[in-house]
Amino acid sequence: MWRHLELRSLGVIEHAELPLDAGFTVITGETGAGKTMVVTALGLLRGERSDAGLVRHGSDQARVEAIIDVAGRAGLAGKVDDAGGAVDDDELVIARAVSAQGRSRAYAGGTSVPAGLLTELTDELVAVHGQSDQHRLGRPAHQRAALDAFAGPAVATLLERYVPAHRRWREIDDRLQRLRSATQERARELDAAEHGLAEIDEVAPVAGEDAELEAVESRLAHAESLARAAQVAHDLLTGDVEQAVGPEGAAPLAAQAAAELDAQAAHDPELEALAVRVGELSVSLTDLAADLAGYLASVDLDPAGLATIQERRSRLGQLQRKYGPSLDEVLAWADDARRRVLDLGADDDTVAALEAERDALHAELLQLAARLTEVRTEAGARLATEVGSELEALSMKSARLVVEIGTAELGPWGADTVELLFAANSGAAPRPLTKGASGGELSRLMLSLEVVLADRSDVPTLVFDEVDAGIGGRAAVEVGRRLAVLAENAQVLAVTHLPQVAAFARHHFRVLKDDDGNVTSSSVVRLTGQDRVDELARMLAGLEDSSAAQQHARELLELAGHA
């Protein structure tokens, strides 16, 4: 509910504050006094386009501000928080400033925000019905939503099942299209993976094999030189060749030297230590000679073995150039390819499963959509009847509303098209609202719809801008009565020039105009008691002090239950 509205330098209004309460509030005033500036202010707060012409002459900027009770609307508070603002004690402050140059800034929760956010926030806080807002009712989505709201739980329960099922159905259909459009690419990828795996599996590489083969190849390629070097070293150690150090080789000489030192070692500890070292050298040379003999025996001089190793390394090299560059990377590619082959091969099963789920959902959606059509058709007939009764009370006895339910493809809300048609006179063919009704007729139609939908709407505040245009007498009384009925379930604010409507309001504001010959200025005052009677008398007869008008004003207040 809107708690407070403040206007500064807006049009002819220099400064005005409206403390707003629950129930029915009217704003009245002489023509040109600026009473529609209140609706203009609400338009700015709803994010509508600003205009430098709204700024009062001589002022730098116009500013409007509102305090709104948003208790129970956590989602709205979350949007404000996301924008950097804050909701304090369930009260949201929104504002709009328009400079004399036409630039505007919007505020919500104490921070500057895009004007579009004001629109998003106020869409669920207020519905304005005026000459510039009647196009809203002409939109198919709003017409469908209005009918569904009237149908109540009967439609809501079906939509609770239909909407998520339709969303899932669309998701599956989109996924299937993506899978099918990628079939050729998937086939190429699968073929490449399988071909690569076949090449790798044929060679069957083993981790670390390339390094081992490189060492073996090097040994085989140099087998003769390796054997020759080992033979010479062995002969030099054992004394089997002329190049030996002595007639008996290095090992026998070391043994002889150790024996000579051992014989005298007991006489000198230093010599004894040297004898030990020579002895160890003798043993090492003997062992080394034996090892060289063993190595010489192990050297493979088989050319065929070398060719085999070189062929193996060549095949590994081919794999490394295509899938490497290292053998470890080749093996990793193979592991990944095996997983991809499994996944790509499984897509056929995935497609089959998705198609089965899609078909089942489609069948369910058709059943739910058919049921929605039945419920909407029945609700449409009731809505037309109830709105017709309201229109008759508003002096439109021949007017009728027709709710036309058409068929369409399965959509987010069913398979129905909903269109409200209107005929103002008997014998006239029903036409779309924007074509079949004048501004005044459409205003009364919107009022009738709001009355019928009053206990089903969650918009807390309804604003009517001269909804009573073009009517009077008994019809005007009925407009006031119906606005009062609406106010039992929502906060209602109306700008009116009819005393019959104003009399039914619980709260009454008057816009006063003052013209000193140089500048026109308006202010807003709250009326109670005799002041209210005087205003109704002015509206009735143009004279506040007319005794007849005053009496009539009291009669209207008594009729409305506010005497």
Disulfide bonds with the S-S distance in Angstrom:
none
